[in-house]
């Protein structure tokens, strides 16, 4: 069922439609290749075609939806090759984010990150890996926000959204090495507090390369039939 997040407070019907569809795409409830029929979606959400169309155009501008004139809209496709592309971009964006944050970060900011990491550790210990992954995104968005650079915040958010779709579509059950990732998150916070950019860059680089390698191995283990379970999965 298509629903918005509990925390979202839409200002307009267009905002509501946009948020509901965006959340469903990120959760892979709307799968790559799924058709998005304007009338059906509008009836389901109780929204007329004009705000629905505007919402689809916004999603198209963010790469979540492909629209073909006179044919219609579909959820954009995914390819496992994008795991490498998106991860490399995230690594570069996060290194820049840490570098800029290091110039501005306050003791209160560090305390916020430590609290976030602590909550993530508790979630991991309880086995709630789904919620841990959501908070992992919040952790990385926090770093970008501390840079006080709007473009960096925007690009980091978009890269994290792409990563979320890739992870949930291809590898929803992969949880190996999350304990090590958790430890690296805590280490990065302490290096940020110490203004140790060299040490932080080393940890961040190892973190992303290890994650990339883990995901590549997991994708390689998927059989061709598993990759073809649903529209959009492709081994190419």
C-alpha positions as CSV (number, residue, x, y, z in Angstrom):
1,X,0.0,0.0,0.0
2,X,1.3,3.4,-0.9
3,X,1.8,5.6,2.2
4,X,3.9,8.6,3.1
5,X,6.3,8.6,6.1
6,X,4.8,9.4,9.4
7,X,6.9,12.6,9.8
8,X,6.0,14.1,6.4
9,X,3.6,17.0,6.5
10,X,2.5,17.8,2.9
11,X,1.8,21.4,2.0
12,X,0.0,20.6,-1.2
13,X,-1.6,17.6,-3.0
14,X,1.4,17.5,-5.3
15,X,3.7,17.3,-2.4
16,X,1.7,14.4,-0.9
17,X,1.7,12.5,-4.2
18,X,5.4,13.1,-4.7
19,X,6.3,11.9,-1.2
20,X,4.1,8.8,-1.3
21,X,5.5,7.7,-4.7
22,X,9.1,8.6,-3.8
23,X,8.9,6.6,-0.6
24,X,7.4,3.6,-2.4
25,X,10.1,3.7,-5.1
26,X,12.9,3.9,-2.4
27,X,11.3,0.9,-0.5
28,X,11.0,-1.0,-3.9
29,X,7.3,-1.3,-3.3
30,X,7.1,0.3,-6.7
31,X,9.6,-1.8,-8.6
32,X,11.9,-0.9,-11.5
33,X,9.9,-1.0,-14.7
34,X,6.5,-0.7,-13.0
35,X,4.0,1.4,-14.9
36,X,2.7,4.5,-13.2
37,X,-0.8,5.0,-14.6
38,X,-1.9,8.5,-13.8
39,X,-5.6,7.8,-13.4
40,X,-5.1,4.7,-11.2
41,X,-2.6,6.4,-9.0
42,X,-4.8,9.5,-8.7
43,X,-7.8,7.4,-7.8
44,X,-5.8,5.4,-5.2
45,X,-4.5,8.6,-3.5
46,X,-7.6,10.7,-4.0
47,X,-5.8,13.3,-6.1
48,X,-6.6,14.8,-9.5
49,X,-4.5,14.4,-12.6
50,X,-2.9,17.8,-12.5
51,X,-1.0,17.4,-9.1
52,X,-0.3,13.8,-10.0
53,X,1.4,14.8,-13.2
54,X,3.4,17.5,-11.5
55,X,4.6,14.9,-8.9
56,X,5.7,12.5,-11.7
57,X,7.6,15.3,-13.4
58,X,9.5,16.0,-10.1
59,X,10.3,12.3,-9.7
60,X,11.5,12.3,-13.3
61,X,13.8,15.2,-12.6
62,X,15.4,13.2,-9.8
63,X,15.9,10.1,-11.9
64,X,13.2,7.9,-10.2
65,X,10.8,7.9,-13.1
66,X,11.1,7.7,-16.9
67,X,8.3,9.4,-18.9
68,X,7.8,8.7,-22.6
69,X,5.4,11.1,-24.4
70,X,2.2,9.4,-25.6
71,X,3.2,6.1,-23.8
72,X,3.4,6.9,-20.1
73,X,5.6,6.7,-17.0
74,X,7.5,3.9,-15.5
75,X,9.7,3.5,-12.4
76,X,13.3,3.9,-13.7
77,X,15.4,0.8,-14.2
78,X,18.3,-0.3,-12.0
79,X,21.5,-2.1,-13.0
80,X,24.0,-3.8,-10.6
81,X,26.8,-2.0,-12.4
82,X,25.5,1.2,-10.7
83,X,26.7,-0.2,-7.3
84,X,30.3,0.7,-8.2
85,X,29.3,4.1,-9.7
86,X,27.2,5.3,-6.8
87,X,29.6,4.0,-4.2
88,X,32.5,5.9,-5.7
89,X,30.5,9.1,-5.9
90,X,29.4,8.7,-2.3
91,X,33.0,8.2,-1.2
92,X,34.1,11.4,-2.9
93,X,31.1,13.4,-1.6
94,X,31.6,12.2,1.9
95,X,35.3,13.0,2.0
96,X,34.5,16.5,0.9
97,X,31.7,16.7,3.4
98,X,34.0,15.7,6.3
99,X,36.7,18.1,5.1
100,X,34.2,21.0,5.0
101,X,32.5,19.9,8.3
102,X,35.9,19.9,10.0
103,X,36.1,23.7,9.5
104,X,32.7,24.3,11.2
105,X,31.7,21.4,13.4
106,X,30.9,22.2,17.1
107,X,31.0,20.1,20.2
108,X,27.2,20.0,20.0
109,X,27.5,18.6,16.5
110,X,29.9,15.9,17.6
111,X,27.6,15.0,20.5
112,X,24.7,14.6,18.0
113,X,26.8,12.3,15.9
114,X,27.9,10.2,18.9
115,X,24.2,9.9,20.0
116,X,23.2,8.8,16.5
117,X,26.0,6.2,16.4
118,X,25.0,4.9,19.8
119,X,21.4,4.5,18.7
120,X,22.6,2.7,15.6
121,X,24.6,0.3,17.7
122,X,21.6,-0.5,19.8
123,X,19.5,-1.2,16.7
124,X,22.2,-3.5,15.4
125,X,22.5,-5.3,18.7
126,X,18.7,-5.9,18.6
127,X,18.8,-7.2,15.0
128,X,16.8,-4.3,13.6
129,X,19.0,-4.0,10.5
130,X,16.2,-2.3,8.5
131,X,16.0,0.6,10.9
132,X,19.8,0.6,11.2
133,X,20.1,1.2,7.4
134,X,17.7,4.1,7.6
135,X,19.7,5.7,10.4
136,X,22.9,5.0,8.5
137,X,21.5,7.3,5.8
138,X,20.7,9.9,8.5
139,X,24.3,9.7,9.7
140,X,25.8,10.4,6.3
141,X,23.2,13.2,5.7
142,X,24.3,14.8,9.0
143,X,27.9,15.0,7.9
144,X,26.8,16.7,4.6
145,X,24.6,19.1,6.6
146,X,27.5,20.1,8.9
147,X,29.4,21.3,5.8
148,X,26.8,24.1,5.3
149,X,27.1,23.5,1.6
150,X,23.6,23.2,-0.1
151,X,24.9,21.6,-3.3
152,X,26.8,19.0,-1.3
153,X,23.8,18.3,0.8
154,X,21.6,17.9,-2.3
155,X,24.1,15.6,-4.2
156,X,24.8,13.5,-1.1
157,X,21.1,13.0,-0.6
158,X,20.5,11.9,-4.2
159,X,23.4,9.5,-4.1
160,X,22.2,8.0,-0.8
161,X,18.7,7.6,-2.4
162,X,20.2,5.8,-5.4
163,X,22.2,3.6,-3.0
164,X,19.1,2.8,-1.0
165,X,17.2,1.6,-4.1
166,X,20.2,-0.6,-5.3
167,X,20.6,-2.2,-1.9
168,X,16.9,-2.9,-1.4
169,X,16.4,-4.2,-4.9
170,X,19.4,-6.4,-5.3
171,X,20.5,-7.3,-1.8
172,X,17.7,-6.8,0.7
173,X,19.1,-9.6,3.0
174,X,22.7,-8.6,3.0
175,X,23.8,-7.8,6.6
176,X,27.3,-9.1,6.7
177,X,30.0,-6.8,8.1
178,X,27.5,-4.3,9.5
179,X,29.3,-4.6,12.8
180,X,32.5,-3.4,11.2
181,X,30.7,-0.6,9.4
182,X,29.2,0.4,12.8
183,X,32.7,0.5,14.3
184,X,34.0,2.6,11.4
185,X,31.2,5.1,11.8
186,X,32.1,5.6,15.5
187,X,35.8,5.9,14.5
188,X,35.0,8.6,11.9
189,X,33.2,10.7,14.4
190,X,36.1,10.6,16.8
191,X,38.6,11.5,14.0
192,X,36.3,14.4,13.0
193,X,36.3,15.6,16.6
194,X,40.1,15.5,16.5
195,X,40.3,17.3,13.1
196,X,42.3,14.4,11.8
197,X,41.5,14.6,8.1
198,X,44.2,12.2,6.9
199,X,43.1,9.5,9.4
200,X,39.5,10.1,8.5
201,X,40.2,9.8,4.8
202,X,41.9,6.5,5.3
203,X,39.0,5.0,7.3
204,X,36.4,6.4,4.9
205,X,38.2,5.0,1.8
206,X,38.6,1.6,3.4
207,X,35.0,1.7,4.5
208,X,33.6,2.3,1.0
209,X,35.9,-0.1,-0.7
210,X,35.1,-2.9,1.7
211,X,31.4,-2.2,1.2
212,X,31.7,-2.2,-2.6
213,X,33.6,-5.5,-2.5
214,X,31.0,-7.0,-0.3
215,X,28.1,-6.0,-2.5
216,X,30.0,-7.1,-5.7
217,X,30.5,-10.5,-4.2
218,X,26.9,-10.7,-3.2
219,X,25.6,-9.7,-6.6
220,X,28.0,-12.2,-8.3
221,X,26.4,-15.0,-6.1
222,X,23.0,-14.2,-7.5
223,X,22.0,-16.6,-10.3
224,X,20.7,-15.3,-13.6
225,X,17.2,-16.5,-12.7
226,X,17.3,-14.6,-9.4
227,X,18.3,-11.4,-11.2
228,X,15.3,-11.9,-13.5
229,X,12.8,-12.4,-10.7
230,X,11.2,-9.0,-11.3
231,X,11.3,-6.4,-14.1
232,X,14.4,-4.3,-14.1
233,X,16.9,-6.7,-12.6
234,X,19.8,-7.1,-15.0
235,X,23.1,-8.8,-14.7
236,X,24.7,-6.4,-17.2
